[in-house]
Amino acid sequence: MNPIDALFQDLRQHGAKAFMPFVTAGDPDLPTSALIVREVVQRGAHLVEIGFPYSDPIADGSVIQASYTRALGKGLHLDDVFTMVHGLGDIRAPLVGMVSYSLVHHRGPERFIKDAAAAGLAGAIVPDLPVEEAGELAALAKGRDFKLIQLVTPTTPRQRAIEIVRQSTGFVYVVSVAGITGVRDQLPPELLDQLRWLRTQTTLPLCVGFGISKPEHVLMLREAVDGVIVGSALVRRLEQAGKRPVADVLRDIGELTQTLVGALR
């Protein structure tokens, strides 16, 4: 069984929810990224998204864009990320790649999925691949029991959302707000209506990301979702990595993770 399916099966049996942090590979460097993954898992994270830096991200806000720029500025390559992921094979949480389709296309879809699975990724989120063009990658992923997680946004027409959740595997990534990633003060109340409707369309876990940054957001969503995804609020701590000891930054990230995991319970 794919580790993502096993995770959500176990969480549902125990009435629990998944905390899913996002970590940019290579910011401030790959060894530190690996330490961050280990730290958040030790603090209670259930699944970790690994961001593959790309020069022209579509959905990412300024915080994650800056982290990608920092990583790419040090000469990071795709195989470097796969090597880092492979070194995390002993952790208990599934790892999922957040990757632009440009990187998949450049490597070749079949080879990318083969290499990603061999490295230890359980699936991938490809935010710039429209569902209408995702058939080939979805078929290749299915052949390797590699999950292709797709996104539903607040502006997705319902008929199109039905097709997205039909084709998605692992879980459905529900985007909380229109726009790009980033910390926000409030989440839109209509998000709960969208989640209730999506529940009628799929049995897949529903996990919400974009803008979640504090316990109040988690408390709002706790009863309506299977998991929450937090990115910018954690990545923002890495902006200080050049000015503060890495151990202090790791502790800050770990403490925020623990606080948000606690809110899910």
C-alpha atoms as one frame of an Amber mdcrd trajectory, in Angstrom:
protein
   0.000   0.000   0.000   1.226   3.499  -0.818   2.405   5.270   2.377  -0.075
   8.135   1.815  -3.025   5.731   1.695  -1.708   3.907   4.764  -1.315   7.192
   6.658  -4.852   8.426   6.061  -6.326   4.997   6.693  -4.636   4.944  10.094
  -5.599   8.536  10.928  -9.251   7.932  10.048  -9.354   4.811  12.211  -8.167
   6.924  15.140 -10.287   9.992  14.353  -7.143  12.063  13.813  -6.066  14.685
  11.252  -2.821  15.127   9.334  -0.435  18.019   9.803   1.505  18.507   6.566
   4.328  21.074   6.517   6.114  22.305   3.400   9.915  22.423   3.263  11.887
  23.995   0.406  14.714  21.677  -0.637  18.061  23.454  -0.498  17.139  26.479
   1.623  19.465  27.388   3.202  21.207  24.191   2.031  20.331  20.536   1.542
  21.764  19.219   4.846  19.723  21.814   6.748  16.611  20.980   4.708  17.008
  17.354   5.758  17.351  18.444   9.394  14.158  20.507   9.065  12.244  17.515
   7.714  13.463  15.396  10.604  12.599  18.154  13.098   9.006  18.619  11.910
   8.399  14.861  11.858   9.809  14.544  15.371   7.432  17.349  16.439   4.399
  15.523  15.079   4.143  16.164  11.317   2.408  13.297   9.528   3.448  13.995
   5.932   6.001  16.448   4.527   5.819  18.293   1.218   9.230  18.830  -0.354
   9.345  21.908  -2.569  11.431  21.490  -5.727  12.863  24.961  -6.409  11.934
  26.388  -9.785  12.775  29.743 -11.332   9.220  30.677 -12.317   6.745  29.288
  -9.750   3.100  29.897 -10.591   1.189  29.625  -7.321   3.835  30.544  -4.775
   3.912  33.835  -2.912   6.916  35.980  -2.103   8.129  33.940   0.885   8.385
  30.630  -0.988   9.602  32.328  -4.172  12.448  33.854  -2.162  13.341  30.464
  -0.703  13.441  28.974  -4.212  15.696  31.814  -5.358  18.068  31.245  -2.447
  18.279  27.525  -3.203  18.751  27.934  -6.958  21.385  30.600  -6.367  23.565
  27.894  -4.846  23.380  25.731  -7.958  20.744  23.245  -6.817  19.783  20.556
  -9.347  16.918  18.072  -9.550  19.107  15.095  -8.738  20.377  16.896  -5.637
  16.810  16.976  -4.318  16.299  13.287  -5.080  19.539  12.491  -3.225  18.358
  14.438  -0.177  14.991  12.657  -0.209  16.709   9.280  -0.485  18.683  10.101
   2.650  15.413  10.554   4.538  14.279   7.008   3.905  14.327   6.123   7.602
  11.708   8.670   8.719   8.175   7.474   9.428   6.284  10.156   7.455   5.473
   9.975   3.729   7.220  12.557   1.553   5.477  14.287  -1.349   7.105  16.494
  -3.981   5.703  19.909  -4.903   7.086  20.321  -8.395   6.516  22.369 -11.539
   5.560  20.364 -14.607   8.425  22.055 -16.430  10.828  19.979 -14.329   8.804
  16.827 -14.979   8.691  17.508 -18.717  12.408  18.268 -18.918  13.299  14.990
 -17.214  10.574  13.098 -19.077   7.378  12.079 -17.234   8.143   8.364 -17.084
  11.729   8.878 -15.920  10.696  11.556 -13.422   8.192   9.275 -11.696  10.669
   6.387 -11.740  13.397   8.557 -10.175  11.012  10.166  -7.674   9.682   6.816
  -6.495  13.199   5.362  -6.281  14.266   8.327  -4.137  11.428   7.662  -1.716
   8.697  10.109  -2.688   5.214   8.677  -2.254   3.589  11.144  -4.633   3.728
  14.573  -6.219   1.699  17.758  -6.459   2.082  19.431  -9.855   0.212  22.731
  -9.484   0.748  23.993 -13.034  -0.521  20.836 -14.785  -4.184  21.296 -15.806
  -6.438  18.302 -15.258  -7.214  18.280 -18.985  -3.536  17.563 -19.698  -2.762
  15.321 -16.723  -3.905  12.001 -18.183  -0.479  10.745 -19.274   1.221  11.585
 -15.986  -1.702  10.160 -14.006  -1.485   6.866 -15.897   2.281   6.621 -15.388
   1.876   7.409 -11.697  -0.838   4.800 -11.262   1.428   2.180 -12.809   3.952
   2.731  -9.996   1.434   3.334  -7.180   2.760   6.884  -7.072   0.128   9.407
  -6.050  -0.671  12.392  -8.269  -2.349  14.909  -5.983  -4.365  17.590  -7.737
  -5.672  20.969  -6.635  -9.161  22.437  -6.348  -9.322  26.208  -5.894 -12.138
  28.544  -4.796 -12.661  29.571  -8.434 -12.724  26.043  -9.897 -16.108  25.454
 -11.601 -17.917  22.558  -9.993 -17.994  20.372 -13.088 -14.244  20.796 -13.434
 -13.758  20.130  -9.718 -15.573  16.817 -10.154 -13.090  15.811 -12.853 -10.138
  16.918 -10.705 -11.172  14.846  -7.684 -11.972  11.890  -9.965  -8.443  11.930
 -11.341  -6.626  12.820  -8.111  -5.052  10.113  -5.961  -3.687  10.140  -2.415
  -5.641  13.200  -1.312  -7.216  16.312  -2.754  -5.314  19.562  -2.204  -7.992
  22.157  -1.479  -6.686  25.693  -1.970  -8.208  27.891   0.715  -8.074  31.258
  -1.049  -7.899  32.693  -4.532  -4.375  33.824  -5.332  -0.929  32.684  -4.272
   0.571  31.102  -1.173   1.354  33.273   1.821   0.425  34.010   5.417  -3.045
  35.499   5.876  -4.936  36.836   8.875  -8.221  35.105   8.057  -9.517  32.264
   5.927 -12.721  32.804   3.922 -15.855  31.402   5.602 -17.081  30.034   2.256
 -14.196  27.554   2.372 -16.244  25.389   4.723 -19.109  25.303   2.203 -16.712
  24.176  -0.500 -15.346  21.427   1.738 -18.849  20.180   2.541 -19.656  19.993
  -1.162 -16.381  18.225  -2.008 -17.245  15.612   0.632 -20.221  14.655  -1.513
 -18.006  14.146  -4.562 -15.116  12.006  -3.301 -13.997   9.656  -0.566 -10.410
  10.897  -0.856  -8.964  12.836   2.087  -9.432  16.610   1.788  -6.400  18.642
   2.829  -6.365  22.436   2.883  -3.395  24.644   2.110  -2.498  28.280   1.254
  -2.646  30.875   4.009  -2.743  28.596   7.050  -0.332  29.995   9.591  -1.746
  29.956  13.123  -3.747  27.791  15.523  -6.960  29.746  14.898  -6.920  28.652
  11.248  -6.394  25.032  12.248  -9.216  25.183  14.789 -11.559  26.595  12.132
 -10.804  23.707   9.776 -10.271  20.831  12.170 -13.720  19.271  11.911 -14.038
  19.787   8.147 -10.748  18.433   6.791  -8.495  15.390   6.862  -5.333  17.478
   6.943  -3.866  20.972   6.893  -0.855  22.121   4.882   1.424  24.874   6.182
   4.170  26.388   4.063   4.987  30.097   4.182   4.650  30.385   7.964   7.433
  27.818   8.345   9.586  28.800   5.363   9.622  32.420   6.561  11.740  31.327
   9.530  14.494  30.341   7.101  14.962  33.937   5.994  16.791  34.356   9.283
  19.080  31.363   8.749  22.032  33.501   7.690  21.804  35.692  10.791  20.945
  33.156  13.502  22.368  29.757  14.442  20.708  26.939  12.525  19.829  25.249
  15.819  17.749  28.280  16.829  15.912  28.359  13.509  15.222  24.628  13.733
  13.838  25.099  17.238  11.519  27.897  16.058  10.222  25.747  13.186   9.793
  22.799  15.517   7.905  24.811  18.120   5.510  26.256  15.525   4.952  22.767
  14.147   4.191  21.430  17.612   1.739  24.270  18.293  -0.178  23.652  15.065
  -0.196  19.893  15.554  -1.625  20.506  19.006  -4.436  22.626  17.540  -5.387
  19.726  15.247  -5.941  17.524  18.283
